[in-house]
Amino acid sequence: MTCSLCEEKARGECPRCRAPVCGFHGPWKEGFACRRCEDAWDAAKKQRRLAILPVTLMAAGLGAVLSAAAMFLLMRQADLGLGAGGALVMLAVPILIAVVAKRRADRAMRRRFLATPPPA
């Protein structure tokens, strides 16, 4: 059996399209697909970014509300000012929550991509 993208001997198959692939064109790591499927994944980059953007913005907003509420309660309880540390926390928490939400959404989209066979 030969590779579906070249004439080399096939060493395995793509986990997404089940085409025989050689060592060069095959997945190089767990969770990846053949070169043809990876090119299809890369081609849809703009659509994925647009789909993930609302999730990221909502997560950042939620993080901002949560950190502001925590700072408000802390300042009220301890009778302290915000200070540089509090400002840093209020900036860092929403960014970290947004990054985690973006990565989780991107991984979920990748799993769905690998689970669905390519259109014929």
C-alpha positions as a printed NumPy array, in Angstrom:
array([[  0.   ,   0.   ,   0.   ],
       [  1.358,   3.448,  -0.894],
       [  0.836,   6.866,   0.629],
       [ -2.182,   8.768,  -0.69 ],
       [ -0.056,  11.924,  -1.114],
       [  3.161,  10.461,  -2.557],
       [  4.53 ,   7.147,  -3.808],
       [  6.28 ,   6.1  ,  -0.575],
       [  5.29 ,   3.011,   1.375],
       [  2.431,   3.749,   3.763],
       [  3.24 ,   3.397,   7.466],
       [ -0.208,   4.083,   8.836],
       [ -3.444,   5.909,   8.194],
       [ -4.849,   9.322,   8.983],
       [ -7.125,   9.232,  12.038],
       [ -9.567,  11.606,  10.329],
       [ -9.841,  10.576,   6.669],
       [ -8.458,   7.01 ,   7.047],
       [ -6.196,   7.491,   4.001],
       [ -2.925,   5.554,   3.981],
       [  0.012,   7.875,   4.694],
       [  3.785,   7.596,   4.866],
       [  5.904,   8.756,   7.779],
       [  6.367,  12.231,   6.251],
       [  2.706,  12.926,   5.426],
       [  1.224,  11.182,   8.441],
       [  0.399,  12.686,  11.828],
       [  3.574,  13.568,  13.687],
       [  1.942,  13.694,  17.108],
       [ -1.158,  12.41 ,  18.904],
       [ -4.193,  14.559,  18.118],
       [ -3.035,  15.483,  14.617],
       [ -4.02 ,  14.266,  11.154],
       [ -2.406,  13.874,   7.726],
       [ -1.067,  16.847,   5.797],
       [ -4.213,  17.178,   3.691],
       [ -6.496,  17.278,   6.776],
       [ -4.136,  19.651,   8.606],
       [ -4.244,  21.977,   5.592],
       [ -8.063,  21.942,   5.8  ],
       [ -7.805,  22.755,   9.529],
       [ -5.454,  25.669,   8.812],
       [ -7.668,  26.965,   6.   ],
       [-10.581,  27.441,   8.416],
       [ -8.514,  29.509,  10.879],
       [-10.443,  32.758,  10.318],
       [-13.841,  31.102,  10.821],
       [-12.62 ,  29.472,  14.048],
       [-11.354,  32.783,  15.376],
       [-14.695,  34.42 ,  14.664],
       [-16.532,  31.558,  16.369],
       [-14.296,  31.645,  19.459],
       [-14.305,  35.447,  19.841],
       [-17.687,  35.703,  21.643],
       [-16.68 ,  32.952,  24.087],
       [-13.418,  34.741,  24.857],
       [-15.112,  38.125,  25.313],
       [-17.781,  36.679,  27.604],
       [-15.128,  34.913,  29.685],
       [-13.099,  38.138,  29.997],
       [-16.224,  40.033,  31.019],
       [-17.107,  37.422,  33.604],
       [-13.555,  37.528,  34.941],
       [-13.695,  41.317,  35.168],
       [-16.971,  41.22 ,  37.089],
       [-15.7  ,  38.528,  39.451],
       [-12.393,  40.265,  40.166],
       [-14.122,  43.634,  40.632],
       [-16.6  ,  42.101,  43.056],
       [-13.814,  40.366,  44.979],
       [-11.79 ,  43.584,  45.16 ],
       [-14.837,  45.553,  46.267],
       [-15.578,  43.081,  49.058],
       [-11.93 ,  42.964,  50.099],
       [-11.576,  46.745,  50.174],
       [-14.819,  47.109,  52.081],
       [-13.895,  44.415,  54.606],
       [-10.293,  45.481,  55.208],
       [-10.86 ,  49.219,  54.695],
       [ -7.937,  49.364,  52.26 ],
       [ -7.319,  51.134,  48.997],
       [ -6.947,  49.333,  45.686],
       [ -3.175,  49.785,  45.278],
       [ -0.94 ,  48.426,  42.56 ],
       [ -1.439,  44.779,  43.566],
       [ -5.207,  45.066,  43.393],
       [ -5.032,  46.766,  40.012],
       [ -2.758,  44.003,  38.751],
       [ -5.192,  41.334,  39.972],
       [ -8.109,  43.136,  38.345],
       [ -6.214,  43.102,  35.036],
       [ -4.704,  39.622,  35.28 ],
       [ -7.772,  37.621,  36.326],
       [ -9.945,  38.473,  33.278],
       [ -7.045,  37.877,  30.91 ],
       [ -6.24 ,  34.482,  32.429],
       [ -9.881,  33.388,  32.377],
       [-10.207,  34.5  ,  28.733],
       [ -7.045,  32.59 ,  27.736],
       [ -8.276,  29.41 ,  29.415],
       [-11.706,  29.725,  27.772],
       [-10.12 ,  30.305,  24.351],
       [ -7.867,  27.265,  24.682],
       [-10.735,  25.027,  25.827],
       [-12.955,  26.183,  22.938],
       [-10.13 ,  25.678,  20.441],
       [ -9.447,  22.15 ,  21.747],
       [-13.147,  21.279,  21.565],
       [-13.274,  22.474,  17.959],
       [-10.149,  20.437,  17.16 ],
       [-11.672,  17.269,  18.673],
       [-14.844,  17.823,  16.656],
       [-12.776,  18.378,  13.491],
       [-10.847,  15.137,  13.99 ],
       [-14.025,  13.174,  14.766],
       [-15.854,  14.179,  11.573],
       [-14.671,  12.666,   8.286],
       [-13.911,  15.05 ,   5.43 ],
       [-16.627,  15.706,   2.855],
       [-16.462,  13.384,  -0.125]])
